[in-house]
Amino acid sequence: MLQNETLHYLDNAATTMVNPAVAESIHKTMLEHWANPSSLYTPGYESKKLLEKARAAVAKTLGASAEEIFFTGCGSESNNIGILGAVLARRSWGNRIVVSGYEHPSVALPVERLRQQGFDVVVIEPDEEGHIAIEDFVQAVDKNTILVTCMHVNNEIGAVVDVNTLAQRVKEKNPRTAVHVDGVQAWLRMPINLQWIDSYAVSGHKIHAPKGVGALYLRKGYNIQPPYLGGGQEKGKGGGQEVGVRPGTENIPYAVGLAKAAVTLHKTLKEREKHLSGLNAYLRQGLAELPEVVLNSPQDAVAEVVNFSTNCIKSETMLHFLERKNIYVSSGSACSKGGASHTLQAMGLSALRADTAIRVSFCADNTKQDVDALLQELKQGLATLARIK
């Protein structure tokens, strides 16, 4: 999918390039299935059928049923619905929320607002390697805990949490507690087991679909109170009646595109995992030859993400130096817009490591040539750029 051989795009955790086949499917759908799927006439019915076909395709990649999948505008919206919907439905009997200390802003900020509204929020911080202890979550759960939320794969360092085991342990202690998972960086990068999980958020632009589409898994029989009101689209069961989980006329072309991208990647999961593991090891080997560099990603992180610090060159300085060579990486979450890494701070790492951090994130289109170009220019940058004093 890379369009320019001189382009070394290594920021796929921020966004991926749209698969041309996905773009083609979207364009075709826009022209041929323009009718509103809620309309009662034939073109609307045909649009509805296509929407449900896309829903079933996305569900299959998650090991879910079609009725458990709801299309949204993005992963952030999915997280907001999952978190706020769970809390609204349970606030009559409890007020504790347990959350990890290095969540994406679309989780951290809604939880912070709930804290400001009087909810008892318990934050479970990662250790210095980026691991979250499941036992710490379980110990924080009590009879008043209405929600536990933890990301599956950290977007900055690639650390993995066994969220299904976490959910099982939480349910064993308090079966009424809802468990929401931000799965945006995990979906189609690793096998997913949703057996004990109540809600799970995914996003399109991390899997070579466009920005502006995502999905939310809601376990069958699970109850939320949707935070939005509208025309009742994307119906689910709640409070003994059908409710609109996400109102607004469905974006059928993008739902089709999301399904196309998901099915494409689902077929190549094992093959991609092998390729990306090789790139990950190759990059780590090259970084080990640079004495100033220290890794921030744990050894057992997903293969797609390698986070490291130079300990001497500010992240922004190095990013712009690499950009001049058509090498694109990041300093952490794109949603932080260049701000200090919340994840590295939560891990208790030094300000120097946070200020000099670089995140490399692969997709299947990347090659060893991309890694070689990065390592070559990193060495040049370390030798010539102004150092932090």
C-alpha positions as CSV (number, residue, x, y, z in Angstrom):
1,M,0.0,0.0,0.0
2,L,3.0,2.4,0.3
3,Q,2.7,4.7,-2.6
4,N,6.3,6.1,-2.6
5,E,9.4,4.0,-2.3
6,T,11.3,6.8,-0.7
7,L,8.6,7.2,2.0
8,H,9.4,5.3,5.3
9,Y,6.1,5.6,7.2
10,L,6.6,4.1,10.7
11,D,3.7,5.7,12.6
12,N,0.9,3.2,12.0
13,A,-0.3,3.3,15.6
14,A,-1.3,6.9,14.9
15,T,-3.1,6.0,11.6
16,T,-2.6,3.7,8.7
17,M,-2.8,4.3,5.0
18,V,-6.1,3.4,3.5
19,N,-6.1,0.1,1.6
20,P,-7.0,1.0,-2.1
21,A,-9.4,-2.0,-2.2
22,V,-11.1,-0.6,0.9
23,A,-11.4,2.9,-0.8
24,E,-12.8,1.2,-3.9
25,S,-15.5,-0.6,-1.9
26,I,-16.5,2.6,-0.2
27,H,-16.7,4.5,-3.5
28,K,-18.8,1.8,-5.0
29,T,-21.2,1.7,-2.0
30,M,-21.6,5.5,-2.0
31,L,-22.8,5.4,-5.6
32,E,-24.9,2.3,-5.6
33,H,-26.3,2.2,-2.0
34,W,-27.3,5.8,-1.3
35,A,-30.7,5.1,0.2
36,N,-31.3,5.5,4.0
37,P,-31.4,2.0,5.6
38,S,-34.3,3.1,7.8
39,S,-36.5,3.8,4.7
40,L,-39.3,1.3,4.0
41,Y,-38.9,1.1,0.2
42,T,-36.7,-1.3,-1.7
43,P,-33.5,0.8,-2.1
44,G,-33.6,1.4,1.7
45,Y,-34.0,-2.3,2.3
46,E,-31.1,-3.1,0.0
47,S,-28.9,-0.6,2.0
48,K,-30.0,-2.2,5.2
49,K,-29.0,-5.7,4.0
50,L,-25.6,-4.4,3.1
51,L,-25.2,-2.7,6.5
52,E,-26.1,-6.0,8.2
53,K,-23.6,-7.9,6.0
54,A,-20.9,-5.6,7.1
55,R,-21.9,-5.9,10.7
56,A,-21.7,-9.7,10.5
57,A,-18.2,-9.5,8.9
58,V,-16.9,-7.3,11.6
59,A,-18.4,-9.5,14.3
60,K,-16.7,-12.6,12.9
61,T,-13.3,-11.0,13.3
62,L,-14.1,-10.5,17.0
63,G,-15.6,-13.9,17.6
64,A,-18.9,-12.1,18.3
65,S,-22.4,-12.3,16.9
66,A,-23.7,-9.6,14.5
67,E,-26.3,-8.3,17.1
68,E,-23.4,-7.5,19.5
69,I,-21.7,-5.0,17.1
70,F,-22.7,-1.4,16.8
71,F,-21.1,1.0,14.3
72,T,-19.7,4.3,15.6
73,G,-17.8,7.3,14.2
74,C,-14.4,6.2,15.7
75,G,-12.7,4.3,18.6
76,S,-13.0,7.4,20.8
77,E,-16.7,7.5,20.4
78,S,-16.9,3.8,21.1
79,N,-15.0,4.3,24.3
80,N,-17.2,7.2,25.4
81,I,-20.4,5.2,24.8
82,G,-19.0,2.1,26.5
83,I,-17.8,4.0,29.6
84,L,-20.6,6.6,30.0
85,G,-23.3,4.1,29.1
86,A,-22.1,1.6,31.7
87,V,-21.9,4.2,34.5
88,L,-25.4,5.8,33.7
89,A,-27.0,2.3,33.9
90,R,-25.3,1.5,37.3
91,R,-25.0,4.7,39.2
92,S,-28.1,3.9,41.3
93,W,-26.2,1.2,43.2
94,G,-22.5,2.1,43.1
95,N,-20.0,4.9,42.4
96,R,-16.5,3.3,42.2
97,I,-14.6,3.1,38.9
98,V,-11.3,1.4,38.5
99,V,-9.1,2.4,35.6
100,S,-5.5,1.9,34.5
101,G,-3.1,4.8,34.8
102,Y,-2.1,4.9,31.1
103,E,-5.4,5.0,29.2
104,H,-6.0,6.8,25.9
105,P,-7.6,10.3,26.4
106,S,-11.0,8.9,25.1
107,V,-11.0,6.8,28.3
108,A,-9.0,8.9,30.7
109,L,-11.0,12.1,30.1
110,P,-14.5,10.7,30.5
111,V,-13.4,9.0,33.7
112,E,-11.8,12.2,35.0
113,R,-15.1,14.0,34.3
114,L,-16.9,11.3,36.3
115,R,-14.5,11.8,39.1
116,Q,-15.2,15.5,39.1
117,Q,-18.9,14.6,39.3
118,G,-18.3,12.7,42.5
119,F,-17.5,9.2,41.4
120,D,-14.8,7.3,43.4
121,V,-12.1,6.7,40.8
122,V,-9.2,4.3,41.6
123,V,-6.2,4.5,39.2
124,I,-4.0,1.4,38.8
125,E,-0.5,2.5,37.6
126,P,1.8,0.4,35.4
127,D,5.2,-0.6,36.7
128,E,8.4,0.8,35.2
129,E,8.3,-1.8,32.4
130,G,4.8,-0.8,31.4
131,H,3.0,-3.9,32.8
132,I,-0.4,-3.6,34.6
133,A,-1.0,-6.1,37.5
134,I,-4.3,-7.8,37.2
135,E,-4.3,-8.5,41.0
136,D,-4.2,-4.7,41.7
137,F,-7.4,-4.3,39.7
138,V,-9.1,-7.1,41.5
139,Q,-8.1,-5.8,44.9
140,A,-9.6,-2.4,44.1
141,V,-13.0,-3.9,43.2
142,D,-15.6,-3.8,45.9
143,K,-19.4,-4.1,46.2
144,N,-19.8,-0.5,44.9
145,T,-17.6,-0.9,41.8
146,I,-19.7,-0.2,38.8
147,L,-17.0,-0.2,36.1
148,V,-13.5,-1.5,35.4
149,T,-11.8,-0.2,32.3
150,C,-8.4,-1.1,30.9
151,M,-6.9,-0.9,27.4
152,H,-5.9,-4.2,25.8
153,V,-2.7,-2.9,24.1
154,N,-1.1,0.4,25.2
155,N,-0.9,2.8,22.2
156,E,2.5,4.3,23.2
157,I,4.6,1.3,24.3
158,G,2.6,-1.7,23.0
159,A,2.3,-3.4,26.4
160,V,-0.4,-6.1,26.5
161,V,-2.9,-6.7,29.3
162,D,-4.7,-10.1,29.5
163,V,-8.0,-8.3,29.6
164,N,-10.2,-11.4,29.4
165,T,-8.5,-12.9,32.5
166,L,-8.9,-9.5,34.1
167,A,-12.6,-9.4,33.3
168,Q,-13.1,-12.9,34.7
169,R,-11.3,-12.1,37.9
170,V,-13.4,-8.9,38.3
171,K,-16.6,-10.8,37.7
172,E,-15.7,-13.5,40.2
173,K,-15.4,-10.7,42.8
174,N,-18.4,-8.6,41.8
175,P,-20.6,-10.0,39.0
176,R,-22.4,-6.7,38.7
177,T,-19.3,-4.8,37.7
178,A,-19.1,-3.8,34.1
179,V,-15.8,-4.3,32.2
180,H,-15.0,-2.1,29.2
181,V,-11.9,-2.5,27.1
182,D,-10.2,-0.1,24.6
183,G,-9.2,-2.6,22.0
184,V,-8.2,-0.1,19.3
185,Q,-4.5,-1.1,19.2
186,A,-5.2,-4.8,19.7
187,W,-7.9,-5.5,17.1
188,L,-6.5,-7.6,14.2
189,R,-3.0,-7.5,15.7
190,M,-3.5,-10.4,18.0
191,P,-6.1,-13.1,18.9
192,I,-9.0,-11.7,20.9
193,N,-11.1,-13.5,23.5
194,L,-14.2,-11.6,24.6
195,Q,-15.7,-14.3,26.8
196,W,-15.9,-12.3,30.0
197,I,-15.7,-8.7,28.6
198,D,-18.8,-6.6,28.4
199,S,-17.8,-3.9,25.9
200,Y,-14.9,-3.6,23.5
201,A,-14.0,-0.6,21.3
202,V,-12.3,-0.7,17.9
203,S,-11.4,1.8,15.2
204,G,-11.1,1.8,11.4
205,H,-8.1,4.0,10.7
206,K,-5.8,1.7,12.6
207,I,-6.5,-1.2,10.2
208,H,-6.3,0.5,6.8
209,A,-9.9,1.8,6.7
210,P,-10.6,5.5,6.7
211,K,-10.8,7.8,9.7
212,G,-14.4,8.4,10.9
213,V,-15.6,4.9,11.5
214,G,-15.3,2.5,14.4
215,A,-17.4,-0.2,16.2
216,L,-18.4,-1.1,19.7
217,Y,-19.0,-4.7,20.9
218,L,-21.7,-5.0,23.6
219,R,-22.1,-8.4,25.0
220,K,-25.5,-9.9,24.4
221,G,-27.7,-9.3,27.5
222,Y,-25.4,-6.6,28.8
223,N,-27.2,-3.3,29.7
224,I,-26.0,0.3,29.1
225,Q,-27.9,3.6,29.1
226,P,-26.7,5.3,25.9
227,P,-25.4,8.8,26.5
228,Y,-26.7,10.1,23.2
229,L,-30.3,10.6,22.0
230,G,-31.5,10.8,18.4
231,G,-33.4,8.8,15.9
232,G,-32.8,5.4,17.5
233,Q,-30.4,4.0,14.9
234,E,-28.0,1.2,15.9
235,K,-30.5,-0.4,18.2
236,G,-29.6,-2.5,21.2
237,K,-31.4,-3.9,24.2
238,G,-31.5,-1.9,27.4
239,G,-33.8,-1.5,30.3
240,G,-36.1,-4.1,28.8
241,Q,-36.6,-2.2,25.6
242,E,-34.8,-1.4,22.3
243,V,-32.6,1.7,22.6
244,G,-30.5,3.6,20.1
245,V,-26.9,2.8,21.1
246,R,-25.6,5.3,18.6
247,P,-28.1,7.7,17.0
248,G,-27.7,9.1,13.5
249,T,-28.2,7.8,10.0
250,E,-25.7,5.0,9.5
251,N,-22.7,5.6,7.4
252,I,-23.1,2.5,5.2
253,P,-20.1,3.2,2.9
254,Y,-17.7,3.4,5.8
255,A,-19.3,0.4,7.5
256,V,-18.6,-1.5,4.3
257,G,-15.1,-0.2,4.2
258,L,-14.5,-1.2,7.8
259,A,-15.7,-4.7,7.2
260,K,-13.5,-5.0,4.0
261,A,-10.4,-3.9,5.9
262,A,-11.2,-6.2,8.9
263,V,-11.8,-9.3,6.7
264,T,-8.6,-8.6,4.8
265,L,-6.4,-8.4,7.9
266,H,-8.2,-11.2,9.6
267,K,-7.1,-13.6,6.9
268,T,-3.5,-12.8,7.3
269,L,-3.1,-12.5,11.1
270,K,-0.5,-15.2,11.6
271,E,1.4,-14.3,8.5
272,R,1.6,-10.6,9.6
273,E,2.5,-11.5,13.1
274,K,5.6,-13.4,11.9
275,H,6.7,-10.6,9.6
276,L,6.2,-7.9,12.2
277,S,8.0,-10.0,14.9
278,G,11.0,-10.1,12.5
279,L,11.0,-6.3,12.0
280,N,10.6,-5.8,15.7
281,A,13.6,-7.9,16.5
282,Y,15.6,-6.3,13.7
283,L,15.0,-2.8,15.0
284,R,15.7,-3.8,18.6
285,Q,19.0,-5.3,17.5
286,G,20.0,-2.1,15.7
287,L,19.0,0.1,18.7
288,A,21.1,-2.1,21.0
289,E,24.2,-0.9,19.1
290,L,23.4,2.8,20.0
291,P,24.8,3.2,23.5
292,E,22.6,6.2,24.4
293,V,19.3,4.5,23.5
294,V,17.1,2.7,26.1
295,L,14.0,0.8,25.3
296,N,10.6,1.8,26.8
297,S,8.6,-1.0,25.3
298,P,8.6,-4.3,27.3
299,Q,10.0,-7.4,25.7
300,D,6.5,-8.9,25.5
301,A,4.9,-5.9,23.8
302,V,3.0,-6.4,20.5
303,A,5.4,-6.6,17.6
304,E,3.9,-3.5,15.9
305,V,5.3,-1.0,18.5
306,V,8.8,-0.2,19.7
307,N,9.2,2.8,22.0
308,F,12.7,4.0,22.9
309,S,14.4,7.1,24.3
310,T,17.7,8.6,23.0
311,N,18.3,10.2,26.4
312,C,20.0,13.1,24.7
313,I,17.9,14.6,21.8
314,K,14.5,16.1,22.3
315,S,11.8,14.1,20.6
316,E,10.5,17.0,18.5
317,T,14.0,17.8,17.3
318,M,14.7,14.2,16.3
319,L,11.2,13.9,14.6
320,H,11.8,16.9,12.4
321,F,15.3,15.7,11.5
322,L,13.9,12.3,10.5
323,E,11.1,13.9,8.6
324,R,13.6,15.7,6.3
325,K,14.7,12.2,5.2
326,N,11.0,11.0,4.6
327,I,11.1,9.0,7.8
328,Y,7.9,9.4,9.9
329,V,7.7,8.3,13.5
330,S,6.1,9.9,16.6
331,S,6.9,10.8,20.2
332,G,3.9,8.9,21.5
333,S,0.1,9.2,21.1
334,A,-0.9,11.4,18.2
335,C,-3.9,12.6,20.4
336,S,-1.4,14.2,22.8
337,K,-0.3,16.6,19.9
338,G,3.4,16.6,21.0
339,G,2.7,16.8,24.7
340,A,4.7,14.8,27.3
341,S,4.0,11.1,27.2
342,H,1.3,10.3,29.7
343,T,2.3,6.6,29.5
344,L,5.9,7.1,30.3
345,Q,5.1,9.4,33.2
346,A,2.7,6.9,34.6
347,M,5.5,4.3,34.4
348,G,7.5,6.6,36.6
349,L,10.3,7.1,34.1
350,S,12.5,10.1,34.2
351,A,11.6,13.4,32.5
352,L,14.7,12.9,30.3
353,R,13.4,9.6,29.0
354,A,9.9,11.1,28.4
355,D,11.3,14.2,26.6
356,T,13.5,12.1,24.3
357,A,11.1,9.3,23.5
358,I,10.4,8.0,20.0
359,R,7.6,5.6,19.0
360,V,8.0,3.4,15.9
361,S,4.9,1.5,14.9
362,F,4.8,-1.0,12.0
363,C,2.3,-2.4,9.6
364,A,2.6,-5.3,7.2
365,D,3.8,-3.1,4.4
366,N,7.0,-2.1,6.3
367,T,10.3,-3.7,5.4
368,K,13.8,-4.0,6.7
369,Q,14.7,-1.2,4.4
370,D,12.5,1.1,6.4
371,V,14.3,0.0,9.6
372,D,17.7,0.4,8.0
373,A,16.8,4.0,6.9
374,L,15.6,4.8,10.4
375,L,18.7,3.4,12.1
376,Q,21.0,5.2,9.7
377,E,19.4,8.6,10.3
378,L,19.1,8.0,14.0
379,K,22.9,7.6,14.1
380,Q,23.4,10.7,12.1
381,G,21.0,12.6,14.3
382,L,22.7,11.4,17.5
383,A,26.0,12.6,16.0
384,T,25.0,16.0,14.8
385,L,21.9,17.4,16.6
386,A,22.0,19.6,19.7
387,R,21.8,17.7,22.9
388,I,19.9,18.3,26.0
389,K,22.1,20.0,28.6
